[in-house]
Amino acid sequence: MRGGAGERRLRPRSEVREDNGMSGFGRSDSFNEFYEGTPPWEIAAPQPAVVALADRGLFTGRVLDVGCGTGENTLHLASRGHTVLGVDGAENAVVRAREKARQRDLPVEFAIADAFDLTSLGQKFDTVLDSAFMHIPGNTAGRRRDYTRELANVLVSDGWVHLLEISERSEEHPTLTRTEIVAAFDDEDWTDIRIGPTTYAVTTGDVHAWLVSVRRRQAAAPGQTGPYGVARS
């Protein structure tokens, strides 16, 4: 989710909730329509918070960018030598991302995919980036848990997911609270959750956001018990 053109403020994604046909990211024409122009969350540059994470060496191995939009974060990571797959549910966004990759001569793969069915990618990743997907309206507490289970399915043991989500301190919408984020990762798949304040860049300025890093718990070997005493098969 990014900034927009001119004086336009960040458009509430409540306008494209499930009652407008969105049964999951990647299943609504509404997002595709945004990319017929320049959506209000596209700033033609990577998010500064994502750049800072990369500067700290926090993207390792194979990287998945969920909700990549037109690919600025994905392309930035690729320009630094990372192997990155960017996925988005909006076909128009993916088409534009692929064209950017061609113009910049970067070997990046982009695909149309549903964030609630990442398992169908059939791939594992060492690091996942979510820049403003989890907070989309319609992502209820239950759906956020469904989403984090999908993240766990595609992350290697000890892999990290980094999330940049607009916080409740922002006057813009949608937002997520710290409590809601923690609850989404409150199961045996996850450990070492780290949350701190940051900003999310839009063309009208910066808005309050949360920067979140969570580690995929190391899976127990077959026959061993997991952290809650459940035997793994």
C-alpha positions, 0 to 999 in steps of 0.5 A: 500500500503506497501513496498517490498523486498530487493532493490525494490523501491515502484512500481508505481500503475500506472502500474495497472490503469483502462486500465489494467482492474481495474474498481474499487478496488476489480475488478482487477486481477492486485492487486491479482497478486501482492500478489502472492509474497510480494508486495512492500507495505507490511512491515510485520508490522503495519504502525507506523502512524496507531500505533500512532493513536491507541496510542492516542485512536483515534480508537473507537467502531467497526472499518473498515480497507479499503484496508487492504492488508495482514492485519497488521494494522487490526491485530494490532488494534484487538490485542488492543481489537478493533472489526475490519473488514478488507476488500480488493479487492485482494483475495490472500491478504485476504487469507494471512490475514486470515492465520495471524489471525489464527496463532496469534489467533486473532478474526478478520474478513476479507472479499473480498470487493469493496471499491466503494461499501462499502454499500453492507457490510450492516454494520455501523462502528464507525471508518474507516481506509484507509491506502494508498487506496485513492491515487491509480491511476485511483481514479480520483476526481470523483471517490474519491468523490464516495469513500467518499460517500461510507465511509459516508454510512458506518460511524455512525454520528460523526464517524471518518475516518483516512487516510494515503496517500502518498503526492506530496512531495514524489518522489514515485508514486502515490501521493495525494495533500492536495487540492485533499484530501480536495476536496474529502470530500467537501460536507455536509457529512463531517466536521472537516477535519484535515490534517498533514504531516507524513511518510509512511513506505516502506521496502526501507525507509519512504516516505512523506505522509499525515495523515488525519482525517475527522468526519462524520457530525451528520445526521439531524433527519427526517423532519429537514433541513441539513446544506445546508437547504435540508430537510432530509426524 
